[in-house]
Each structure stands twice: as structure tokens, then as C-alpha cells.
Amino acid sequence: MGNIKDLINNYLLMKKNDADLFDVLHFVQSQIGCIPEDIQKFIAERMGLDLSEVHEVIEISSSFLEKNKYQLLLYVPVLDVQ
């Protein structure tokens, strides 16, 4: 998740003082599909917010997911060659 943290830092630097939490959450979700708890903590620390504030916005808004709701299952056939 280090790469997403770099992206968040760059996004916040680009936005300077104009970044709001909702925009940052949308950005993160567009990059990785959800906003896991460790990233919520990072955003809270980076923006000087309490984790509860970040979590509350995610919980209230139907736009955000804490986990991907889709799971990819991959079946690989195994050939028995004798």
C-alpha cells in the first residue's frame, strides 16, 4: 500500500489547502477500488483529522467502500500428463 500513500501525498501537495476529505476519499477509491482501514488512518494523520471523522464520512456515504465487494476467483486446470 506504499504506492497509494505516495499518490495521496502527491494529491494533497497538488491541492495544497484546497483538498477536502470527500475529494481525497474519492481519489483513493478511484485508484484502488476501496478505502481500507490502514489507508483511512493514513489519510486522517496526513490531513490532521481524527480517524473517527474519516470513518464516519465513509459510513454515511454510499459512494465509498471499506472493502472491495467483488472477489475474483481464478481456477487453473491441472493436467495429469503421464
DRENPA-3360 file (N, C-alpha, C; in nm, 2 decimals, always signed):
BEGIN
1 = MGNIKDLI = +0.08/-0.12/+0.00/+0.00/+0.00/+0.00/+0.09/+0.13/+0.00 ~ +0.21/+0.11/+0.00/+0.30/+0.23/+0.00/+0.28/+0.32/-0.12 ~ +0.25/+0.26/-0.24/+0.23/+0.33/-0.36/+0.11/+0.43/-0.35 ~ +0.00/+0.38/-0.29/-0.12/+0.46/-0.27/-0.09/+0.58/-0.18 ~ -0.01/+0.55/-0.08/+0.03/+0.66/+0.02/+0.11/+0.77/-0.05 ~ +0.20/+0.73/-0.14/+0.27/+0.83/-0.22/+0.17/+0.91/-0.31 ~ +0.07/+0.84/-0.37/-0.03/+0.91/-0.45/-0.11/+1.00/-0.37 ~ -0.15/+0.96/-0.25/-0.22/+1.05/-0.16/-0.14/+1.18/-0.13;
9 = NNYLLMKK = -0.01/+1.15/-0.09/+0.08/+1.27/-0.06/+0.09/+1.36/-0.18 ~ +0.11/+1.31/-0.30/+0.12/+1.39/-0.42/-0.01/+1.47/-0.44 ~ -0.12/+1.40/-0.42/-0.26/+1.46/-0.45/-0.27/+1.58/-0.35 ~ -0.24/+1.55/-0.22/-0.26/+1.66/-0.12/-0.16/+1.78/-0.15 ~ -0.04/+1.75/-0.19/+0.05/+1.85/-0.23/+0.00/+1.94/-0.35 ~ -0.05/+1.87/-0.44/-0.11/+1.93/-0.56/-0.22/+2.02/-0.52 ~ -0.31/+1.98/-0.44/-0.43/+2.05/-0.40/-0.40/+2.16/-0.30 ~ -0.28/+2.15/-0.23/-0.24/+2.24/-0.12/-0.35/+2.25/-0.02;
17 = NDADLFDV = -0.41/+2.37/+0.01/-0.51/+2.39/+0.11/-0.65/+2.37/+0.06 ~ -0.66/+2.33/-0.06/-0.80/+2.32/-0.12/-0.85/+2.17/-0.11 ~ -0.78/+2.08/-0.06/-0.82/+1.94/-0.05/-0.92/+1.92/+0.06 ~ -1.03/+1.86/+0.03/-1.12/+1.83/+0.14/-1.13/+1.68/+0.14 ~ -1.18/+1.63/+0.26/-1.18/+1.48/+0.28/-1.26/+1.41/+0.18 ~ -1.37/+1.46/+0.14/-1.45/+1.39/+0.04/-1.38/+1.37/-0.09 ~ -1.31/+1.47/-0.14/-1.23/+1.46/-0.26/-1.11/+1.36/-0.25 ~ -1.05/+1.36/-0.13/-0.94/+1.27/-0.11/-0.99/+1.12/-0.11;
25 = LHFVQSQI = -1.11/+1.10/-0.05/-1.16/+0.97/-0.04/-1.20/+0.92/-0.18 ~ -1.26/+1.01/-0.26/-1.30/+0.97/-0.40/-1.17/+0.94/-0.48 ~ -1.07/+1.02/-0.46/-0.94/+0.99/-0.53/-0.89/+0.85/-0.50 ~ -0.88/+0.82/-0.37/-0.83/+0.69/-0.32/-0.91/+0.58/-0.38 ~ -1.04/+0.59/-0.37/-1.13/+0.48/-0.42/-1.12/+0.46/-0.57 ~ -1.10/+0.57/-0.64/-1.08/+0.56/-0.79/-0.95/+0.49/-0.82 ~ -0.85/+0.50/-0.73/-0.72/+0.44/-0.75/-0.72/+0.29/-0.72 ~ -0.78/+0.25/-0.60/-0.77/+0.11/-0.56/-0.90/+0.04/-0.53;
33 = GCIPEDIQ = -1.01/+0.11/-0.56/-1.14/+0.05/-0.55/-1.21/+0.04/-0.42 ~ -1.14/+0.08/-0.31/-1.20/+0.08/-0.18/-1.10/+0.17/-0.09 ~ -1.15/+0.18/+0.03/-1.07/+0.26/+0.13/-1.05/+0.18/+0.25 ~ -0.94/+0.09/+0.26/-0.92/+0.01/+0.37/-0.88/+0.09/+0.50 ~ -0.89/+0.03/+0.61/-0.87/+0.10/+0.74/-0.73/+0.16/+0.75 ~ -0.63/+0.08/+0.70/-0.49/+0.14/+0.72/-0.48/+0.27/+0.63 ~ -0.55/+0.27/+0.52/-0.54/+0.39/+0.44/-0.63/+0.51/+0.50 ~ -0.74/+0.47/+0.57/-0.81/+0.57/+0.64/-0.73/+0.63/+0.75;
41 = KFIAERMG = -0.65/+0.55/+0.82/-0.56/+0.60/+0.93/-0.46/+0.70/+0.87 ~ -0.40/+0.66/+0.75/-0.30/+0.74/+0.69/-0.36/+0.88/+0.65 ~ -0.48/+0.87/+0.59/-0.55/+1.00/+0.54/-0.58/+1.09/+0.66 ~ -0.63/+1.03/+0.77/-0.66/+1.10/+0.89/-0.53/+1.17/+0.95 ~ -0.42/+1.10/+0.96/-0.30/+1.16/+1.01/-0.25/+1.27/+0.91 ~ -0.25/+1.24/+0.78/-0.20/+1.33/+0.68/-0.28/+1.46/+0.68 ~ -0.41/+1.45/+0.70/-0.50/+1.57/+0.70/-0.52/+1.63/+0.83 ~ -0.47/+1.57/+0.94/-0.49/+1.63/+1.07/-0.63/+1.61/+1.13;
49 = LDLSEVHE = -0.68/+1.49/+1.09/-0.82/+1.46/+1.14/-0.82/+1.34/+1.23 ~ -0.93/+1.32/+1.30/-0.94/+1.20/+1.38/-0.99/+1.09/+1.29 ~ -0.94/+0.97/+1.32/-0.98/+0.86/+1.24/-1.14/+0.84/+1.23 ~ -1.20/+0.88/+1.34/-1.35/+0.87/+1.35/-1.42/+0.96/+1.25 ~ -1.36/+1.07/+1.22/-1.41/+1.16/+1.12/-1.41/+1.10/+0.98 ~ -1.30/+1.04/+0.95/-1.28/+0.97/+0.82/-1.38/+0.86/+0.81 ~ -1.38/+0.78/+0.91/-1.47/+0.66/+0.91/-1.61/+0.70/+0.90 ~ -1.65/+0.80/+0.97/-1.79/+0.85/+0.96/-1.83/+0.89/+0.82;
57 = VIEISSSF = -1.75/+0.96/+0.75/-1.78/+1.00/+0.62/-1.80/+0.88/+0.53 ~ -1.71/+0.78/+0.55/-1.72/+0.66/+0.47/-1.85/+0.58/+0.50 ~ -1.88/+0.57/+0.63/-2.00/+0.50/+0.67/-2.13/+0.57/+0.62 ~ -2.13/+0.70/+0.62/-2.25/+0.77/+0.59/-2.28/+0.77/+0.43 ~ -2.17/+0.78/+0.36/-2.18/+0.80/+0.21/-2.19/+0.66/+0.15 ~ -2.29/+0.64/+0.06/-2.30/+0.51/-0.01/-2.20/+0.51/-0.13 ~ -2.12/+0.62/-0.15/-2.02/+0.62/-0.25/-1.90/+0.54/-0.22 ~ -1.87/+0.52/-0.09/-1.74/+0.47/-0.05/-1.76/+0.32/+0.00;
65 = LEKNKYQL = -1.65/+0.25/-0.02/-1.64/+0.11/+0.02/-1.52/+0.09/+0.11 ~ -1.53/+0.02/+0.22/-1.41/-0.01/+0.30/-1.34/-0.13/+0.25 ~ -1.41/-0.22/+0.18/-1.35/-0.34/+0.12/-1.41/-0.35/-0.02 ~ -1.33/-0.41/-0.11/-1.39/-0.45/-0.24/-1.50/-0.55/-0.22 ~ -1.62/-0.52/-0.28/-1.73/-0.61/-0.26/-1.72/-0.73/-0.36 ~ -1.63/-0.72/-0.46/-1.61/-0.83/-0.55/-1.49/-0.91/-0.52 ~ -1.49/-1.03/-0.54/-1.38/-1.12/-0.51/-1.35/-1.20/-0.64 ~ -1.24/-1.20/-0.69/-1.20/-1.27/-0.81/-1.15/-1.41/-0.77;
73 = LLYVPVLD = -1.22/-1.51/-0.83/-1.17/-1.65/-0.81/-1.11/-1.69/-0.94 ~ -1.00/-1.75/-0.93/-0.93/-1.80/-1.05/-0.91/-1.95/-1.04 ~ -0.96/-2.02/-1.14/-0.95/-2.16/-1.14/-0.85/-2.20/-1.25 ~ -0.75/-2.27/-1.21/-0.64/-2.31/-1.31/-0.65/-2.47/-1.32 ~ -0.69/-2.51/-1.44/-0.69/-2.66/-1.46/-0.55/-2.72/-1.45 ~ -0.55/-2.83/-1.39/-0.42/-2.90/-1.38/-0.43/-3.03/-1.47 ~ -0.34/-3.04/-1.56/-0.34/-3.16/-1.65/-0.25/-3.27/-1.59 ~ -0.31/-3.39/-1.59/-0.24/-3.50/-1.54/-0.17/-3.57/-1.66;
81 = VQ = -0.05/-3.54/-1.69/+0.02/-3.60/-1.80/+0.11/-3.71/-1.75 ~ +0.09/-3.83/-1.81/+0.17/-3.94/-1.77/+0.26/-3.99/-1.89;
% end
